[in-house]
């Protein structure tokens, strides 16, 4: 199991990833992350055909104070190798700028034996967003 967080507010531009700055629980050799990066590598190291990981994300999202579209929905999703998983899309429609709402999602990811997959939490909105108290937990099932 591994857990990565960032508590400080960060601006995440369109199609960019949430950055995780702190390690709460270090991953094993199957879960690799470099502090200050938004990408986490999952390795399929097993005697079976694949390794299954459960990925859970939660965080507080808002429109930045510079935003002009205060009623447009904002969204994030877990992405595998740069492609968002649509079933993990988290949508929030803030009533005003700098008004935070909590979003969360969870999914299972199978990584074939001797292969790797990169995961990230991507801003899939049509505008930049603020995120605060971002938390991602990855466990090997």
N, C-alpha and C positions, 0 to 999 in steps of 0.2 A: 504494500500500500504506500501511496505517496500523497502529500498534501502541499499545495503551493498557494500563496495568497499575495495580495497587495491591498493594503488598507487605505493608502493615500488616494486621493482623487486623481484620475488620469483621463486625458482627452484621447479618445480612440477615433481616428479618422475612418472614413468609408473604406470598407474592405480590409482594414487593418486588424491586428490581433490585440487582445487584452494582454498586457505584460504582467508577468508574475515575478515579484521582486524578492519574496521571502519563502524559505522552505520551512514548513512546520514539521513534516515527516519526510525524511529522505526516501527516495525510491530505491528499489533493489536494482540489480543490473538489467532488469527488464523495463524499467521506467527511468528515463533520462531527461533531465532538465538543467539548463544553464540559467543561473539567477539573472534576472533582467531580460529574459526572453519570453516570448509568448508561445513558443513552440515546445512541445513535449514529445519525445520519441518513445514509442512502445515497441519492444522487441519480442518477436515470437520465438522464444527459446523454450522448447518443450519436447518431450518424447512423443507427443501426440501430433495430430495434423494442424492444430492451431492453439493459440493462447487466447483466452477470453479475458477482457478487461471491462470493468464497469467504470464509467466516467460520469461524475456528478459535478455540476457547476452551479454556483449561486453568486449573486452580486446585486448591488444597488445601482440603478441606471437613471440618468436624467439628461435633459438637453442642456448644453452649455449656455451660460448667460449671454453669449454672443449670437445665439440662434434666433432666427426670425420666424421659424415655423413651429410655434409652441403647441400646436394641436396635432401635428403629424405623428403617426406611430414610429417608434424606434424599435430595432430588433437586433438580436445577436443569435448565433448558432454555433454549436460545436462543429468544427471542420476536420475532415480527414484528408491529409495530403493536399490541403488548400481548397477542398471542395466542401461547402457547408452541407451538413446532414439536415435536410428539411424538417424531419420529424423532431429535431431538437430546437427548432426556432422558438425563441422567447420574445414576446411582443409586449410592449408597454406604450400606452398613450398618455403622456404626461399632460396635465392641465395647464402647466406654465413652465418656463425655463427654471432650471435649478431645483425642480421638484422631483425628489427621488422616489422610485418605486423598486421593489424587489422582484427579481426574476430568477428562475432556476429551471434546470433540466437535467436529465440523466439518460444515458444510453449504454448499450453493450457494444463493444468493438472486438471482432475476432481478427487476430493477426496470424497469418499462416506461419508455420514452423520455418525458421531460418530467414524470415522476412522482417521488415520494420514498417511502421506507419507513424506519421507525424500527426499530432492533433493540436488544435488551437481553438480559442473562442474568438470568433470573428464578428466584427460589426457588419451586419448585413443591411443596415439602414441606408436611406438615401441622403444621410447627413452625419456629421460627426456627433459623437455622444460622450458624456462623462460617465465614468464607472468608478465606484468606490466599494471597498470591502469585498473585492472579488476573491472567490475561493474555489479551487478545483481539487477534487479528490479522485484519485485513480486507484482502483484495487484490482488485483488479479483474482479472477474467479476460478 
